[in-house]
Amino acid sequence: MSSIKNIQAKIDQMEKLKKEIEATKKNINSALGETLIKDLNLDYEELSSKKEISKIVKKIKESLPNDFSKNQGKSSNEANIDSEQKKNIHNSHQQSNNHSNY
């Protein structure tokens, strides 16, 4: 019986963690939205429907660089270094492939 109680306790703990995760996600969504609205000087009247919100989100996405999501959390300098490293690795692979063809 003890093992059943342990399993139930772990299930209860998992449920509690799931609720905490959902609450954290809601807080992040709220804070992100509030910050974007404030920093982009968006008018709440323009955000009164999902359709209008979708239009604005689409405009924001279109104005971001293509690799924005890959570089989240990195400074632009780190992102540039990563990009340069990838180019160098690609070039060195091409050179080694060219030499192996001789």
GUTOR-228198 format. One record per atom (N, C-alpha, C): y, z, x. Coordinates in steps of 0.001 Angstrom, whole numbers, plus 500000, padded with zeros to 6 digits. Atoms other than C-alpha are relative to their C-alpha. Layout:
! GUTOR-228198
YZX
...
//
This chain:
! GUTOR-228198
498790500000500814
500000500000500000
501264500000500850
498849499895499112
502287500720502900
500513498624500419
499584501337499580
502285497083504008
500709499255498872
499318500627501137
503277495930500506
501432500518499897
498654499418500038
506235498322500600
500858499421501124
499269500588498873
507207496987504023
500426498566499697
499691501389500366
507033493417502778
501111499964498966
498967499964501030
509101494270499708
501346500400500595
498758499576499344
511670496037501894
500614498840500776
499500501159499257
511938492931504076
500542498932499057
499513500953501006
512299490703501008
501361500450499470
498720499462500476
515055492978499705
501090499823501051
499053500162498907
516729492868503111
500446498535500109
499666501427499952
516567489042503111
500946499627498864
499135500283501148
518118488903499643
501424500515500257
498696499420499680
520915491184500791
500734499119501016
499393500873498990
521540488970503829
500457498673499391
499607501247500673
521591485842501640
501311500190499251
498767499720500741
524275487457499463
501180500159500945
498935499837499008
526293488420502542
500429498651500563
499699501344499491
526059484857503862
500834499234498985
499249500706501049
527254483440500537
501416500549499885
498664499394500069
530166485907500428
500840499557501195
499282500445498796
531114484953504001
500430498541499858
499662501415500214
530985481241503116
501185499869499042
498892500054500955
533270481838500121
501300500413500655
498796499558499305
535720483734502303
500523498932500957
499609501068499081
535723480940504888
500604498838499225
499464501091500825
536211478286502204
501402500323499511
498702499585500523
539087480227500732
501053500005501106
499045499912498895
540756480916504092
500342498616500549
499764501360499502
540320477315505255
500909499240499044
499177500694500992
541728475919502028
501430500511500010
498664499399499995
544647478334502085
500783499565501237
499334500398498760
545437477505505711
500388498532499977
499683501429500083
545234473745505140
501172499744499053
498928500186500983
547439473940502062
501335500431500599
498772499462499411
549997476037503908
500482499131501162
499595500717498791
549999474175507238
500335498534499748
499715501402500327
550004470705505642
501090499876498936
498947499966501023
552687471755503155
499598499230498743
500486500665501205
550581470541500252
500560500694498767
499464499484501262
551896470971496739
498832500340499075
501095499583500879
549627472946494426
499888499110498771
500060500889501160
550554470608491576
499186498745500309
500789501171499596
548994467754493568
498515500340500149
501381499550499818
545807469818493864
499412500538498705
500391499428501289
545354470468490168
498674499477499458
501290500518500470
542199468368489750
499106499667501184
500951500342498944
539062467645491735
500263498596500529
499717501378499597
540042463983491774
501142499960501009
498859499958499087
543380464737493437
499614500659501321
500466499322498789
541739467128495892
499162499033500837
500837500977499294
539196464433496782
500842498950500704
499109500991499375
541994461933497450
500629500552501270
499344499390498846
543743464333499806
498995500228501124
501032499778498987
540508465247501597
499649498683500676
500310501313499438
539754461552502051
501087499563500984
498899500352499100
543209460980503574
499925500809501295
500105499147498817
542723463924505936
498866499517500892
501150500465499230
539276462699506991
500307498694500717
499684501295499409
540592459187507620
500958500137501176
499035499826498920
543317460547509879
499412500718501214
500640499299498887
540867462489512075
499291499011500911
500783500865499110
539237460989515148
498544499962499551
501384500177500443
535710459681514562
499080501095500490
500896498996499431
534138462290516818
500488501424499764
499433498681500275
536032465238515298
498931501061499791
501015498989500314
532958467015513946
499157500339501215
500767499732498791
531153466672517281
500769500918500937
499171499262499059
534073468259519103
500612501258499406
499476498777500603
534773471149516728
499753501168500919
500147498811499186
535351474354518575
500286499762501469
499684500304498614
536104472566521842
501476499664500087
498622500417499786
539549472151523259
499991498500500234
499951501445499794
540718468567523555
499648499666501438
500335500223498607
540367468899527312
498489500022500203
501461499933499910
536708469960526968
499372498764499381
500533501187500665
536095467087524567
500161498784500892
499778501126499091
537611464623527045
499042500057501178
500937499849498895
535477466026529852
498607499589499553
501311500383500524
532346465696527697
499882498490499877
500007501445500179
533271462118526893
499868499303501352
500074500587498663
533807461302530577
498617500201500613
501338499733499465
530506462954531524
498979499061499386
500926500912500664
528660460883528942
500124498587500569
499786501329499425
530249457698530320
499378499910501386
500548500000498644
529301458651533871
498479499977499989
501461499983500099
525714459421532884
499492498632499575
500399501326500486
525469456136530975
500120498979501126
499797500955498910
526906454198533923
498964500187501102
500988499773498939
524555455849536420
498619499522499566
501283500508500501
521554455021534205
499967498477500065
499949501467499951
522693451425533989
499844499520501437
500100500399498606
523098451236537743
498575500159500521
501376499800499529
519644452708538365
499059498979499377
500809501034500632
518153450254535873
500207498659500682
499708501247499303
519900447377537629
499301499950501357
500658499953498691
518529448500541016
498480499867499863
501463500091500168
514995448785539651
499555498601499662
500353501382500332
515132445165538535
499870499118501244
500055500806498782
515417443963542153
498680500051500650
//
